[in-house]
Amino acid sequence: MKYIKALMILLVPVMSLAQDRWQQRVEYKMEIDMDAASNRFTGDQTLKYYNNSPDTLTRVYFHLYYNAFQPGSMMDVRSRTLPDPDRRVKDRIYKLEENEIGYHKIESLKQNGKKLSYTIDGTVMIVDLKKPILPRSTAEFSMKFESQVPLQIRRTGRDNAEGVRLSMAQWFPKIAEYDRAGWHTHPYIAREFYSPWGDYDVKITIDSAYNIGATGVLQNTSEVGKGYGAGRPTAEKMTYHFKAENVHDFVWAADPDYQHDVVDMKEGLQFHYFYQGDTLVQEWKDLQVYMKKALPFIEENFGEYPYPVYSVIQGGDGGMEYPMATLITGHRSARSLVGVTVHEMMHSWYQMMLATNESYYSWMDEGFTTYASNLVMDYLFNEKYPAINPHGANMRGYRRLVEAGKEESLTTHSDFFSTNWAYGTAAYSKGAITLRQLEYVVGSENLRAGLLQYYKEWRFKHPDMLDFQKIIEKQSGIELDWYFDFWVKTTKSIDYAITQVYASAGKTNIHLQRIGEMPMPVDVKVTMLDGSEQWYHIALGLMRGAKPIAKNAEQLTNWPWVYPYYTFSIDLPLAQIKSIQIDPDEFTADMDPENNAYPFKSSTVELKGVIQE
């Protein structure tokens, strides 16, 4: 296919710069025969598995995601015992009838033609091999299976709330990921996904009335028609043939009422839109205009989109990312459609190409995606672009969680958070704030350049936190162990305050206090009565450096992190000062922004005993 060369060009620098990070690889060939009337399908799967590791494998594991949609499953019990279950799940799995549940039934499984034994534990199939897979060798698995599509509850399933017939996500038996930490076989309870990259060759046979949108490039357009196959008699069947290269999942959706629009975004890239044509057509047309405007901004700031297609497909239960495609609910305003599409497409960078292990680093996917989405939406919709702080909603959400005493460390496994609230705030809000605060620590240009370099060096390599940290350190020349140690590995929060301001010998003395347990560098802006500004930057000694500062800024001596207080004097008379403010552009998730400013509110003066002259 045409984009093989483009992907290989992208991969060459990755291989040379991250040469120690071996990757397992897969090649799937699947033929699926869907009986839409019964919501069941049969599958014939051939998987070529490349063991690029230095280890000998005597066992492999497959995810059987559909098995989660059965009463008494781990997903069902987890949802019914959480204090704040996802409203889309709650007890709905528990109430499923026999013809509404999901399942995978494995009819046969062979390794290199020899029958294998296996056991199934909920959503995980454990397979003992007849012959070990030696380091840097391959094995071929052939599988026949029969599956029932569950009533749509979480991401996948049939007959979603908007009437889309089939949202086919997490729909096939899928080999688990094996990396330098070993196998990753967590049961599916609605959280995250982690898989090896590879090539998918998928043929889907379905009633010809259905139109299909999917991961990959359709190979037989001439057979199914330019607008694909909607509108043909239901008595007939047709086969859709898709191929996708260098992806780690495959999604598809089917509905008889799909309208299909194709937009040329740039040379070699088309966006496909699949949506029910009876409602909200204008909103979906508006979405296409906004996405064409968004793409150049995205690529300039976050790297090139390397695949030849991207499909925006109505389906699912909200918005969910997949390689070269997303499933989104479609009954939305134009702005809401743009917002969810931008967010899910940005996952193409942070989950589809970089693909950290979401179970352990959900904040590096959802959080980085949220950060990027906020910038894109600010660019698209803010008449006064750029906003002072496009991440304000994330800041407020994070503070509410901390104030409620519900925060859990970012090192918590995604499945192990005690509440959905804590997980969502950690993954999305605190994850986005991670990058916003790094702008404050290393400078906005260093972060922007670092994100681009992170993309160039680590796409298709499953990086982790240390890989990202090293990129930003190299770009900025600043040590960041302290930042990730505090922000990621603890729940210590940030709170700085101006506690005293007073005049002395024609100068102004400013006293600061670190109230929160997490140290940060500090920017202080002094605004004069005539409107002029003077900035002061205080770095931490732990940084072993400081970010670039503007011409109207002064670098002060470092603040040793163990010291709770810091005092400095400026050659500006207090009588001519209009205001003094810590972090006026809201780069940090300071827990009490009100104590960051002078003149003080009366309550602040009473609490701090501040001297004003």
N, C-alpha and C positions, 0 to 999 in steps of 0.2 A: 504494500500500500504506500501511497505517496508520502505519508508522514513518517515512515520509518527513518529516512535519512535525517529529518529534522530532529527526531527523538535521539538518534545516535549522536548527532552533533551536540545536543544538550547534555548527553551523558558523558561525553569524553572528559570535560573538565571535572565532572563529579567524580569519575573513577580515579582520576589522577590526584585530586585533592583529598578525597576520603577513601584512599585505597585500602585501608584496613577494615572497612565495613562491608563484609560479604553479605550477600542477599540470597535467600532462597528464591526460586523462580518456578512459575507454573504455566502450563499451556492447557487450557480447557477446550474441549470440543463437546458440545451438547446438542442433542436433538430432543425437542420438547413437543409433545402432542397434547394440546389443551382441549378439554371438553368443557366449554364455558357453561353449558347448561347444568352440569353437576359440580362445577367448581373444582374439578380434579384434573390432574395431568400426569402423564408418564414421562420419564426422563431416561435418556441413554447418555451417560457421561463417560468420556475418556479424558483422563488427567495425566499429563506427562509432568513429573515432579523432578526438579533439578535440585539435588542436594549440594549446594555450593559451600556448605559449612565444612569445617575440619573434623566433624563428628560422624560416627557411624550411628544410623538410626535403626532401631529394632522395632519401633512402634510409631504409628502416626495417629492423628486425631482429625475428626471432621466435625464441623458445627452443623447441627440440625435445627436451625432457628425456628422452623414452624412448630416444633414440639413444645415451644413455650406457650402456645395458644391452646392450652388444655387445662380444664379445672384441676387444681392441685399442683400445677407446675410451679417452679421456683419463681417465675415472673408473677404468677397469680398470687401466691402466698406473700411475696415481698410487697406487692401493691396493696394487699388487704391488711398488712401489718404496719406499714409506714404511717406516721402521724399525719402526713400531708401527701397522699397518693396523687399521682398524675391524674388530672380530671378526665383524660382520655382513656384511662385504664380502670382505675378504681376496682370494682368487683366484676367488671364486664366479662373477664375471662372465666371466672367462676360460674357465670350464668350461661355459658355457651352450650348449645345442644350438640348432639353427635354430628349433625351435618353442618355445624358451624365452626367446629374446632379446626386447628391446623395440625398436620402431621406429615412426617416423611417415613415411608416404609421402604426399607432397603431390600430389594428382591434378590440382588446378587452383587458381589464385590470380589474382584480379582486383582492380583498383582502379577503383572507380566504373564497373564493367562492362567494363573493358579488361584484357586478359590481361597479366600481369606476368612478367618473367624473374627468376630467382633462382638463387643457388648455396647449397649446404648444406656447412657446415664442422662436422662432428660434431653438436653439440647446438645450433648456431646457424645460422639461415637468413638470408642477406643478400639483401635485396630492393631492386632499383633501381626507382624510381617512374617511371611514364609522365608523371606531372604532379606537380610539387613541391607539397607541402602548405604553404600560406602561413601566416604567423603568424595566430593566432586564427581559423583555419578548420578545416573537418572533411574527412575522407575516409572512404570506406566500402570495406572489404576483404571480399571473399567468397572462401571457401576450402572446398574439398572435400578430405578426407584419409582415409586408412585407416591404422589403427594396430594393433599387436600388443602386448598387455599382457605385460610380462616376468614371469618367475618372480620372486616377491618376494625382493628382496635389500636394498634401501635405501629405506625409507619406502613406496614404491609397488610395485604388482605383484599377482600372483595367488598364491593358495595359501600364505599365510604360515605361520609355524611353529605357529600355533594352529588352522590349518585354515580361516581366513576366505578365502572364494573371491576377492574382488576388493577391493583397497585402491587406490582410484583417486586418487592424488595426483600432481601434476605430469604430468597425463595428456593435455593438449591443446596444440596449437601456440599459443604465448602471446607477444604482442608485448612487446618489451623496454621498459624504462623509459628515458625521456629527461627529464633535468632540467637545472639550470643548469650542471652539469658535462658535459653532453652525453649520448651514448648509453652504456648500461651493458650490455655484451654478453659478460660473462665466460662461458666454457664451463662446463657443469655437471660438477663433479667431486665432488659430494655435500655441498657446504657450504650456502651461504645463498641467499636469494631476495629480489628487489627488483622491484616492479611498480607500475604506475599503478592508482589506484582507479577504480572504475566500477560499472556495473550488469550483472548476469548474469541471463540468461533461458535456462534449460537444460532441454531435454526429453531424457530418457533412456529408450529403449525396450529392454526386456530380458525374458528368459524370466520368466513370471509367478510362478514358484516363488520368485523372489528378492525379498527385502525390501531397501530402500535407505535409508540415512541420508546426509545431504548438507548442504553449506552452503545457507543460505537457507530460505525458507518454501515448503512444498509447496502447490501451487495447486489440485490436483485430488484432494483427500482422498476425496471422494465416489466417485471412480472406482476408486481403489486400495484403499479401505477404511480404517477408523479405525486399525487396527493395521498399515496398509500391506499389501503384497501377498503376504506369505509364505504358502505352502501351496497355491497354485493349481497346476493341472496345468502341467507344463513345456512341453507342446506349444503353449501359448498364450503370447502376449507382451502386455505392458502397458507403458504410458508413464507415467513419473513426470515431473512438471513443477514445477521449482523456480525461484524468483526470489530474488535477493539484491541489495540496493542498497548502494552505497558500500563495496564490498569490493575487495580486490586479488588474489583468487584464488578458486578454487572446487574443493572436494574432495567425493568421494562414495565410498561403499563399499557392497558388496552381498553378501548371503549368504542361502542358503535357511533357515538356522537362527536368524536373528536374532530375539531377543525384543525387543519395543519398549515401553519405559515412558515415560510423559510426566508430568512434575512441574511444577505451577504454582509458580513461584518468587516472583512478585509480579505485580501487575497489568501485563499487557502483555508478560510474559516467561515462556516455557516452556523447560525443559530436557528434551531427548530423550535417551534412553539406548538404544543398540543393542548387544546382546551375545548371544552364543550361549547358548541357554536350557538346555543340557544340563549345564553345570557352573558352580559358583561363583555361583549365583543370589543367595544370601544376601549375599555380599560386594558385589555390584552394588546390592542393595537398601540396604545400609548406606552405600554411597557416596552415594546420593541424599540420605540424611538429613544427612550431613556437608556436602554442597555447599549444601544449603538454609541451614545454619547459617553457612557461610562467606561467602555472597554479601553480606549486609549489612555485614560487616566489610570486605570487599574494596571495596565501593562507598564506604564512609565514608573509607577511607584512600587510595584510588587513583582514585576517580572513578566515574561511573555507566556501567554497561554499556548501550549505546544500542540494541542490536538486539533483535528480538522473540523469537529462539530461540538456543539453544546446544545442540549435539548432541555427546554423548560416544559415540564409535563404536569398537567393538572392531575392530582391524585394524592394519596397518602392522608395524613392527619394534621398537617401544618406546613412544615418545610423540612426536608431532609436531603442531604447531599449524597451524591454518588458520582462515580467517574463519568465525565462527559455528559452529565444529566442531573436534574433535580426533580423531586416530586414536591409540589406545593398545592395547597388548597387554593382554589381560584376565585371564589366569590369575595373579592376584596376591592377596595378602592384602588385607583392607579398607583397612588403613593405606597400603599401597603403591598401591592404586587411588586413594585420596584424594590421595596425594602427587603422582602423575603427572598426575591431572586438575587439581589446583590449579595446578601449574606450567604446563600447557598452556593452561589458561584465562587465566592471568595474561598470557600472550602476547597475549591479546585487547587488552590495553592497550599493551604495549610493541612489538608487531610488527604487530598488525592495525589499530590506530588511530594510533599514533605513527609506527611503521614507518620508523625510520632505515634507511639503506642498510646492510644486514647485512654485506655484503662488507667494508666498511670499519669498521663500528661494531657488530660482533657483540656486544661487551661491553655496549652500550647496550640491546640486546634481551635476550640470554640472561642477562647479568649483572643487569640491573634486574629481570627476571622472577624470577631466582633469589632476589634480595634480598626481593622481595615475597612469593614463595612461602614462604620461611623464616618470615616474620612470620605468614602465614596458618596455616601448620602449627603454629607455636608456640601460636597462639590456639586451634586446634582440639584439640591433644593434650597440651599442657603443663599439668599440674595446678597448677603454681606460676607460671602465666603472669603477667607476661612473663618470659622467660628473661633472664639477664644478657647472654648473647651467643648468639642463635639462629643465628649465622653461623659458629660455631666450626669446623665441618667445612670450610668454604671457606677459612678462615684456614690450617688445617693443610695442606690440599691445595696452597695457594699456596706455603707455606714449603717443602714437599717439592720442588716444582719449582725454586725458587730455589736451594736447597741442592744440587740435582743439577746446577746450571749449565745448565739447559735453557730458562730463561725467554726469551721474545721479546716485543718491545714490543707494546703494544695497538694501535699504528698499523699493524701488519702486516696486509696483506690476508688475509681468512679463508682463501683458498686457498693462501697462500704460507707458512704455518707449516711448519717443518721436521719437526714431529712432531704427531700427534694429541693427545698429552699436552699439549704447549705450547698448542695451540689451545684445547682443552677447559678448561684451567686459566685461560687468559686470558679467554675468553668468559664462562664461568660463575663461577668463583671470584673472579678478580681483578675482574671486572665487578661482582659483588655487593659485594665489599670496597670498591669505589669509593664506593658509597652509605653503607656502614657508617662509613667514615672521614669522609665529609662530615658525618655526624651529630656526630662529634667536633669537626670544624672549625667548623661554623656552629650547632650545637645541634640536638637531635632535633626540636623543634617547627618550627624553620625549615626543616629538610629535609622534614618531612611536608607543611607548607604549600607548599613549593616544588614537590614532586612533584605535588600537586593542581593547582597553577597551570600547571605544565608540560603536564599533560594537557589543561587547559582551553584553553591558548593554541595548542598545537602538534599536537593530534590532526588527522589527515588532512592533514598538511603535510610529512611526511618531514623532521623536524628533524635537526640534527647536533649535535656536541658543544658548539659555541659557543652554539647556541640554548639548550641545557640549562644551560650555565654561566651565561649571562646571567640566566636565571630565578632561579637560586639566589643569585647575587650581588645581584640586586634585592631578593629576599626577606630576605636576611640583612644586607645592607650591608657585606659582606666581599668583598674582591678575591680571586679564585681562579685567576688565571693561573698562579701558581707551582704550585698543586696539580696541575692538569691537565698542565702542562709536565713536571713530574717523574714523576707517576704513570702518565700515558698515553703520553707520548712517549719515555720512557726505561725502563730496567730497574733504576734505582737503588732500593734498598730502605731500609726504616726500621729503625733500631735505636737506642733510647735506653737509658741506664743510670744508676743511682744509683751513684756511685763513692766518695763519702766522706760520712760522717755523724759529726759530732763536736760536743761541747758547748763553749760559750765564753761566759763572763759570764752564765750562767743562760739562755742561748738555745741553740737547736739550729741548726747550720749544715749545709746539704745541698748537695752538689756533684753536678751532673748532667753527662753527656757525650752528645753526639750521635756515635754510632759509625757508623751508616749514613749514606749519602750524601744521602738524601732528608730534608729538614727537615719538621717537623710542630709544631703547637702541643702543649703538654704539660699534662696534668692530673696533679696529685700529691695523693694522699690520705694524710693522717696520722691514724692511729687511736690513741687514747689507751688506757691501761690500764683506764680506767673505761668504755670502749666508745664514748665520744664521738668524733666525726669532724670534721676540719678539712680543707677542700680548698683547693688553690692552682692557679690557672690562669695559664699562661705562653703568650701569643699570639706569633705571628711578626710582625715589622714589615711583612713583605710582605703581610699580610692587611689592613692599613689599618683595622683594627677588631678586635673580639673577639666571641665568642658570648655570649649571656646566661649568667650564672652564678648558682648557687644562693645562698641566704642564708648558708649556712655555708661560703662560698668567698671567697677573696681574689684579686683580680686583681693579678698581679705585673707588673714591667716587661717589655717585649717582649724576645724572644731574637733578635738579628740572625742570620740564617740562616748566615752564613759562620763564626760563632764555634762552635768545637766544644765549648766548655765554658760552663756557667752555674752560678752559685752564689747561693743566697739564704739568709736567716736568718729564723727564726720565733721568736716569743715563747712558746715552749713548752719546758719542761725535758726534756732527752733521757731522763732517768730515768723520766719518766711516759709515754713514747711506747712503744706496743706494736709498731707497724709503720709503714712508709712505703712507698708503692707508686705507681709511674707507671702510669697508665691501667689501674686495677684492673678496669674493666668490659669490657676487651678490645675497644675500638673500633678500634684500629690493628693492622695486620699486622706488629707488631714481630717482628723475626727471632729475637730471643733474649729471651723473656719472663722468663727466670730472673734476668737482671741488672736487672730493674725493681723489685726489692723489697729492703727492709731489715727485719729483720736479714738479713745476707748468709749465703749458704752458704759453707762453708769454702773451696771452690775459688774462689769469687768474691773472697773477701778476699785470697787469695794472689795472684790475678791483678791485682787493682786496688790492692793496698797500702792498703786502707781503714783509716782510724783510727776506732775505736769507743771511746767513753768513757761 
